[in-house]
Amino acid sequence: MRAAAVLRGGPPVAAAPTRRRRRGRRLARWTAVVDPVAAAEPEETSTSTSTASPSPSKSAPIRLVEWFSGTGMMRVALDRGTSRGVEHVAAIDNSEVANAVYAANFPNDATPPSRGNVEHWTAARIDAEGLGAAELWTLSPPCQPYTRKGKQRHGDDPRATAFAHLLEIFPTLRARPDRVLVENVVGFETSETRDALIRALETTGYAWREFVGASPADVGVPNARPRYYALAKKREVGGFDDARAPFVAAAGSDGYDARGAAAAAARPPPRPLAAYLDERAASDDLTVPSRVTEKYWKWLDVVAPSSTRSECFTAGYGKTVYGGSVLASDAFLSARERDFVDAGGSGRVRLASPPPPGALRYFSPREIASLHGLGDDFALPSEVLTRRQLYFALGNSISVDVVSSLMRHLFDDAFF
């Protein structure tokens, strides 16, 4: 059995006023896409006392606002685990590619995903559009400022300012959601932005839990995608039952019990990658080019259909050697059995020399979506997006299997 991934989270921090960082020219260029509605709106923010949202019925659909909504997988994860259904309120993301995937999967929404910079949403606008009255906010802000393979500039990275803006205005909203779920990469838990998140939650009356390192591999999926998750709910809504948590929390408030998570004690064995492969992919041109295998064969993470592991697929998959695993063909494996290493039952293929042409192929977008927990009914609009764009969208997505289990915990299971 795979043990639950647990890392140490930072302690709660005392409430302190935040200060907006000055934005340089590079940030101005990055925020060149201006939302015309927000641009025409006055800059004043609401200073009214927050009003309590009406308590939702346990049978009513969950009203959802998705900040940094991406391809809509947060919505899929919520809908998968609940019998209440989901009522779409708003989805906001600055990526045209992600919004195209979102719109293809939810074509009947009265309001399509809103493309625009989150920084242009003032407290007055959020209040006016009633977003704070939603039952749940999900947030998947850009991870580049915190990733361990990046420069780790944290709050000094221009891509961190949008989330920082939301955290700054959150306490000033007239109404705030009953529940909040935040997702980011491992490494976020050591950042100043994480401290600002905890301050915003504690000063506005939320109980919270952090889960650091929760991965699809923990729920039997042969893929490593460890992530940071923060769950929060208004204290008047209820607390957290740590003994029923799907993963062991790294930190928390309001009676947090590190000995909890009885549900995390037993893990299903990982399934082989063969269960996620698409027969249609064989007809696609997914072969890893010889120029890549000849130069970078030592650094490729090669797996087989029988393998029970694969590396995290990133937005740069197919573009960078470290963007995720590649698959060895059956013919290559049968001819090179001596290179096959079943280390700890994971099934990694070790290359002793550059493989011949056609020996390795990339995973298709559909196969990566399957490892993310999506079925064939999830649309990947290849007629309007290139394969590289689909890799980009999926690399910036979440594990539906992991998040749906966290959603159940956030809603105390009794609602599901």
C-alpha positions as MATLAB code, in Angstrom:
seq = 'MRAAAVLRGGPPVAAAPTRRRRRGRRLARWTAVVDPVAAAEPEETSTSTSTASPSPSKSAPIRLVEWFSGTGMMRVALDRGTSRGVEHVAAIDNSEVANAVYAANFPNDATPPSRGNVEHWTAARIDAEGLGAAELWTLSPPCQPYTRKGKQRHGDDPRATAFAHLLEIFPTLRARPDRVLVENVVGFETSETRDALIRALETTGYAWREFVGASPADVGVPNARPRYYALAKKREVGGFDDARAPFVAAAGSDGYDARGAAAAAARPPPRPLAAYLDERAASDDLTVPSRVTEKYWKWLDVVAPSSTRSECFTAGYGKTVYGGSVLASDAFLSARERDFVDAGGSGRVRLASPPPPGALRYFSPREIASLHGLGDDFALPSEVLTRRQLYFALGNSISVDVVSSLMRHLFDDAFF';
ca = [
       0.000    0.000    0.000;
       1.178    3.482   -0.732;
       1.473    5.691    2.324;
      -0.233    9.047    2.234;
       2.086   11.880    1.292;
       2.566   14.217    4.232;
       4.765   17.276    4.408;
       5.001   19.794    7.186;
       2.959   22.940    6.652;
       3.806   26.265    8.196;
       2.061   27.367   11.385;
      -0.803   29.836   11.306;
       0.371   33.402   11.161;
      -0.991   36.378   13.004;
      -3.218   38.757   11.117;
      -1.316   41.654    9.667;
      -2.107   44.332    7.115;
      -0.960   43.569    3.593;
       0.671   46.011    1.250;
       0.304   45.997   -2.522;
       3.603   45.661   -4.322;
       4.504   48.185   -6.934;
       4.149   46.795  -10.416;
       6.921   47.319  -12.919;
       6.854   47.505  -16.658;
       7.008   43.751  -17.071;
       3.823   43.324  -15.035;
       2.164   46.008  -17.141;
       3.004   44.036  -20.267;
       1.757   40.803  -18.668;
      -1.598   42.403  -17.827;
      -2.057   43.862  -21.292;
      -5.392   42.064  -21.760;
      -7.837   44.469  -20.140;
     -11.381   43.556  -19.206;
     -13.434   46.441  -20.659;
     -16.126   46.120  -17.997;
     -13.623   46.330  -15.170;
     -11.689   49.098  -16.885;
     -14.784   51.279  -16.977;
     -15.699   50.530  -13.384;
     -14.847   52.900  -10.503;
     -11.913   51.795   -8.393;
     -13.561   52.170   -4.997;
     -14.003   48.996   -2.980;
     -16.716   48.046   -0.576;
     -16.051   48.708    3.079;
     -19.412   47.442    4.301;
     -19.608   44.786    6.962;
     -19.900   41.316    5.473;
     -23.417   39.944    5.499;
     -24.111   36.279    6.036;
     -25.160   34.310    2.973;
     -28.449   32.430    3.302;
     -27.867   28.826    4.349;
     -28.278   26.596    1.284;
     -30.620   23.647    1.360;
     -28.906   20.281    1.555;
     -30.775   19.321   -1.606;
     -30.158   22.536   -3.555;
     -27.452   22.643   -6.244;
     -24.097   23.929   -5.044;
     -23.577   27.447   -6.399;
     -20.007   27.551   -7.703;
     -17.592   30.348   -8.622;
     -14.328   29.221  -10.246;
     -11.434   31.667  -10.098;
      -8.563   30.669  -12.416;
     -11.064   28.128  -13.721;
      -8.843   26.468  -16.331;
     -10.556   23.677  -18.242;
     -13.379   23.271  -15.704;
     -12.046   20.246  -13.836;
     -12.932   21.713  -10.435;
     -16.533   21.731  -11.591;
     -16.249   18.154  -12.853;
     -14.756   17.045   -9.526;
     -17.549   18.704   -7.551;
     -20.270   17.292   -9.777;
     -18.815   13.790   -9.645;
     -19.175   13.402   -5.908;
     -22.425   15.209   -5.181;
     -26.046   14.268   -5.635;
     -27.002   17.923   -5.247;
     -25.715   19.010   -8.629;
     -23.786   22.164   -9.477;
     -25.144   25.591  -10.342;
     -22.632   27.522  -12.422;
     -22.312   31.123  -11.242;
     -19.073   32.278  -12.863;
     -15.787   30.980  -14.263;
     -12.886   33.394  -14.698;
      -9.598   32.619  -16.449;
      -7.170   34.596  -18.587;
      -6.254   31.650  -20.858;
      -8.044   31.551  -24.192;
      -7.007   27.901  -24.630;
      -8.381   26.808  -21.241;
     -11.602   28.736  -21.830;
     -12.083   26.962  -25.169;
     -11.911   23.566  -23.445;
     -14.234   24.779  -20.685;
     -16.824   26.100  -23.144;
     -16.718   22.869  -25.169;
     -17.657   20.881  -22.066;
     -20.331   23.218  -20.719;
     -21.982   24.625  -23.860;
     -25.333   25.239  -22.163;
     -24.064   27.735  -19.590;
     -25.906   31.032  -19.734;
     -22.581   32.806  -19.209;
     -19.424   31.392  -20.836;
     -16.036   31.587  -19.101;
     -15.006   35.190  -18.557;
     -11.629   35.935  -20.069;
      -9.852   38.706  -18.245;
      -7.309   39.432  -15.584;
      -8.512   38.630  -12.075;
      -6.880   41.848  -10.858;
      -9.563   43.814  -12.676;
     -12.256   42.373  -10.413;
     -12.748   44.941   -7.668;
     -14.621   44.258   -4.445;
     -17.419   46.514   -5.710;
     -17.786   44.450   -8.873;
     -17.749   41.129   -7.003;
     -20.429   42.478   -4.651;
     -22.517   43.840   -7.524;
     -22.488   40.505   -9.373;
     -23.211   38.505   -6.229;
     -20.194   36.219   -6.485;
     -19.607   36.286   -2.741;
     -23.043   34.750   -2.166;
     -21.986   31.525   -3.906;
     -21.652   28.485   -1.669;
     -18.205   27.523   -2.962;
     -15.214   29.317   -4.436;
     -12.464   27.279   -6.079;
      -9.125   28.859   -6.931;
      -6.210   27.431   -8.944;
      -3.898   30.438   -9.295;
      -0.738   30.309  -11.449;
       1.809   27.892  -10.013;
       4.960   29.193  -11.743;
       5.947   31.518   -8.856;
       6.134   28.529   -6.475;
       7.223   25.499   -8.495;
      10.417   23.849   -7.310;
      11.793   23.764  -10.866;
      11.241   27.491  -11.347;
      12.905   30.585   -9.929;
      10.697   30.489   -6.810;
      10.154   34.230   -6.750;
       6.879   33.727   -4.883;
       5.168   37.089   -4.310;
       7.774   38.940   -6.385;
       6.656   37.086   -9.515;
       4.137   39.152  -11.541;
       2.035   36.014  -12.007;
       1.374   35.956   -8.248;
      -0.282   39.377   -8.138;
      -3.738   38.259   -9.306;
      -4.217   35.865   -6.390;
      -2.669   38.377   -3.984;
      -5.237   40.917   -5.183;
      -8.129   38.572   -4.374;
      -6.714   37.865   -0.927;
      -6.373   41.585   -0.261;
      -9.982   42.438   -1.102;
     -11.516   39.245    0.337;
     -12.070   40.705    3.854;
     -13.829   43.770    2.384;
     -16.549   41.841    0.518;
     -20.153   42.258    1.655;
     -20.709   38.494    1.306;
     -18.238   35.648    1.210;
     -18.661   31.997    0.188;
     -19.427   29.329    2.773;
     -16.535   27.196    1.533;
     -13.234   27.703   -0.296;
     -10.844   25.286   -2.021;
      -7.383   26.420   -3.192;
      -5.012   24.321   -5.319;
      -1.362   24.897   -6.202;
       1.977   23.114   -6.483;
       4.001   21.699   -3.621;
       6.195   24.602   -2.558;
       3.297   27.030   -2.236;
       3.060   26.124    1.467;
       6.384   27.889    2.161;
       5.473   31.113    0.358;
       4.385   34.540    1.555;
       1.249   34.089   -0.528;
       0.286   31.088    1.577;
       0.693   33.209    4.717;
      -1.563   35.862    3.173;
      -4.142   33.162    2.381;
      -4.221   31.944    5.987;
      -4.481   35.532    7.266;
      -7.419   36.228    4.959;
      -9.207   33.062    6.102;
      -8.621   33.522    9.821;
      -9.550   37.201    9.919;
     -12.861   36.440    8.187;
     -13.922   33.529   10.399;
     -12.983   30.378    8.486;
     -11.743   27.046    9.794;
      -9.132   25.549    7.466;
      -7.017   22.513    6.641;
      -3.948   22.154    4.400;
      -3.056   19.001    2.473;
       0.456   18.980    1.026;
       1.552   16.326   -1.448;
      -1.834   14.698   -2.136;
      -1.415   12.878   -5.449;
      -3.364   10.610   -7.830;
      -0.892    7.879   -6.865;
      -2.477    7.947   -3.392;
      -5.813    6.820   -4.838;
      -4.533    4.073   -7.133;
      -3.865    6.094  -10.295;
      -0.430    5.362  -11.849;
       0.602    9.000  -12.047;
       2.517   11.342   -9.746;
       0.931   14.770   -9.423;
       1.555   15.940   -5.843;
      -0.224   19.170   -5.062;
      -1.010   21.640   -2.290;
      -4.665   22.006   -1.292;
      -6.272   24.311    1.248;
      -9.859   23.692    2.350;
     -11.793   26.268    4.357;
     -15.331   26.713    5.615;
     -17.076   29.329    7.707;
     -17.055   28.321   11.339;
     -20.827   28.688   11.588;
     -21.165   26.152    8.759;
     -19.289   23.433   10.648;
     -15.910   21.930   11.376;
     -13.675   19.259    9.882;
     -13.785   15.596   10.857;
     -10.078   14.789   10.565;
     -10.688   11.074   11.095;
     -12.656   10.990    7.828;
     -10.199   13.019    5.756;
      -9.075   11.342    2.514;
      -5.474   12.437    3.153;
      -3.508   13.402    6.241;
      -3.626   17.167    6.708;
      -0.299   18.946    7.139;
      -1.726   21.842    9.166;
      -5.026   23.325   10.208;
      -7.075   25.356   12.659;
      -9.976   24.682   15.033;
      -9.045   21.396   16.661;
      -6.803   20.108   13.891;
      -5.787   16.529   14.727;
      -2.639   15.302   12.989;
      -3.478   11.752   14.069;
      -6.675   11.757   12.029;
      -7.383   10.614    8.496;
      -8.315    7.020    9.184;
      -9.545    6.921    5.590;
      -6.003    7.645    4.415;
      -4.536    4.606    6.157;
      -5.501    2.128    3.429;
      -4.594    2.839   -0.168;
      -5.705    0.887   -3.229;
      -2.899   -0.729   -5.226;
      -1.901    1.252   -8.320;
      -3.442    0.142  -11.585;
      -1.269   -0.464  -14.671;
      -0.987    2.248  -17.290;
      -2.585   -0.119  -19.800;
      -5.954    0.663  -18.204;
      -5.589    4.295  -19.305;
      -4.222    3.858  -22.815;
      -6.282    4.720  -25.873;
      -6.180    2.296  -28.796;
      -6.888    5.188  -31.135;
      -3.575    6.787  -30.155;
      -1.675    4.162  -32.165;
      -2.843    5.805  -35.384;
      -1.699    9.261  -34.289;
       1.769   10.613  -34.955;
       2.966   10.556  -31.350;
       6.446    9.137  -31.953;
       9.222   10.793  -29.981;
      11.512   12.283  -32.672;
      14.927   10.709  -33.188;
      16.583   14.086  -32.576;
      15.156   13.924  -29.041;
      15.931   10.280  -28.287;
      19.472   10.500  -29.653;
      20.366   13.536  -27.557;
      18.296   13.141  -24.402;
      17.721    9.384  -24.036;
      19.434    9.290  -20.628;
      16.971   11.803  -19.193;
      13.721   10.439  -20.603;
      11.332    8.823  -18.126;
      10.295    5.718  -20.062;
       7.391    3.539  -18.945;
       5.602    0.480  -20.305;
       1.897   -0.437  -20.491;
       2.435   -2.722  -17.488;
       4.043    0.060  -15.424;
       2.219    1.299  -12.346;
       3.766    4.773  -12.317;
       4.336    7.791  -14.540;
       5.766   11.237  -13.993;
       3.701   14.403  -13.693;
       2.571   15.752  -17.067;
       3.261   19.483  -17.267;
       2.148   22.250  -19.614;
       5.430   21.784  -21.492;
       4.821   18.115  -22.326;
       6.218   17.275  -25.742;
       8.316   20.415  -25.638;
      10.657   19.674  -22.748;
      12.332   16.402  -21.745;
      11.137   16.784  -18.158;
       7.488   17.391  -19.056;
       6.300   13.848  -18.299;
       6.783   10.171  -19.112;
       6.957    8.601  -22.569;
       5.700    5.140  -23.505;
       7.827    2.296  -24.891;
       6.330    0.205  -27.680;
       5.613   -3.496  -27.152;
       8.020   -4.416  -29.964;
      10.841   -2.477  -28.357;
      10.192   -4.030  -24.958;
      10.157   -7.605  -26.267;
      13.444   -7.034  -28.069;
      15.115   -5.324  -25.108;
      13.889   -7.202  -22.063;
      17.252   -6.794  -20.384;
      16.643   -3.040  -20.218;
      13.352   -3.473  -18.398;
      13.630   -2.845  -14.672;
      10.733   -3.676  -12.377;
      12.029   -1.561   -9.496;
       9.703   -1.967   -6.560;
       6.942   -3.118   -8.873;
       6.729    0.274  -10.593;
       7.978   -0.889  -13.996;
      10.388    1.762  -15.232;
      12.242    1.100  -18.474;
      15.953    1.802  -18.229;
      17.669    2.628  -21.500;
      21.235    1.384  -21.955;
      21.641    3.212  -25.260;
      19.630    5.453  -27.592;
      16.468    3.595  -28.664;
      15.785    2.915  -32.351;
      13.400    5.175  -34.290;
       9.769    4.584  -33.394;
      10.536    2.845  -30.093;
       9.011    5.554  -27.901;
       5.870    7.640  -28.167;
       4.220   10.438  -26.257;
       0.991    9.925  -24.368;
      -1.967   11.377  -26.242;
      -4.047   14.224  -24.764;
      -6.895   11.744  -24.257;
      -4.639    9.389  -22.290;
      -3.407   12.212  -20.060;
      -7.009   13.294  -19.513;
      -7.820    9.723  -18.486;
      -4.998    9.772  -15.921;
      -6.471   13.050  -14.646;
      -9.706   11.168  -13.956;
     -11.689   12.275  -17.016;
     -13.814    9.999  -19.177;
     -14.344    9.999  -22.916;
     -17.312   12.311  -22.399;
     -14.934   15.147  -21.496;
     -14.431   17.084  -24.714;
     -10.949   17.865  -26.008;
     -11.761   20.164  -28.954;
      -8.979   19.112  -31.321;
     -10.830   20.772  -34.193;
     -10.064   24.204  -32.728;
      -6.971   23.505  -30.614;
      -3.655   21.931  -31.568;
      -2.184   18.984  -29.693;
       0.386   21.291  -28.124;
      -2.401   23.553  -26.874;
      -4.228   20.567  -25.391;
      -1.024   19.469  -23.638;
      -0.750   22.998  -22.260;
      -4.337   22.979  -20.982;
      -4.063   19.516  -19.421;
      -0.673   20.273  -17.894;
      -2.258   23.161  -16.006;
      -5.161   21.033  -14.788;
      -5.928   19.027  -11.658;
      -6.567   15.423  -10.682;
     -10.334   14.985  -10.617;
      -9.965   11.842   -8.493;
      -8.039   13.695   -5.785;
     -10.159   16.845   -5.793;
     -13.486   15.002   -5.748;
     -12.406   13.244   -2.537;
     -11.395   16.595   -1.034;
     -14.748   18.062   -2.073;
     -16.521   15.344   -0.114;
     -14.433   16.191    2.925;
     -15.122   19.905    2.516;
     -18.861   19.211    2.456;
     -18.628   16.745    5.353;
     -19.770   13.766    3.262;
     -23.283   14.005    4.725;
     -24.272   16.292    1.848;
     -23.082   13.838   -0.797;
];
